[in-house]
């Protein structure tokens, strides 16, 4: 079963703008991860944030985690056409070994 | 080095046929996962191996689904008597160790279409 919901389901922005995607989940987690999927490169890991962390950066990516609200956000700054893809949040739930529980995904389109 | 590879990339089966999907993980990776991704959805967990041991098969949707990893490297997902609802992309992922903080590396998937 899917863990939760990403919001929005689809996002279209102009190149150079920032993209913010949100994810909510339902259970206690060990960590939360964001993945990108496109037809060219398959599913690729972007960033992992542990349950005791609140914010993490990696290049143009910034992820936040609020465990009290069971939510996370992914910010992509200065977007590029190559960022066009589907983005998924995935959780490793407490006590559930290391399997990933994915959301339904967000489709991001970056217009040149 | 090479990433995770899967074969075949595409498979068309008639309803009732058996299929076998292969996954070659990254060399040396201890953990191997199978996920099923329906059209427009996120991947859903099927099963998990650590070396040759199948530690979690809670996601397998029915007893028609069977997975093995006999020598702790290559894995095969077998689906017997395929049904139309089995149509999906089957993703394999591997990670170096079994820890919860280890990144999973995904293969390109096998797209299964059951007619």
Interface residues (C-beta under 8 A of the other chain):
Chain A: X1 X2 X30 X31 X42 X43 X44 X45 X48 X50 X88 X90 X92 X97 X98 X99 X100 X101 X102 X103 X104 X105
Chain B: X31 X33 X35 X40 X41 X42 X43 X44 X45 X48 X55 X56 X59 X91 X93 X95 X98 X99 X100 X101 X102 X103 X104 X105 X106 X107 X108 X109
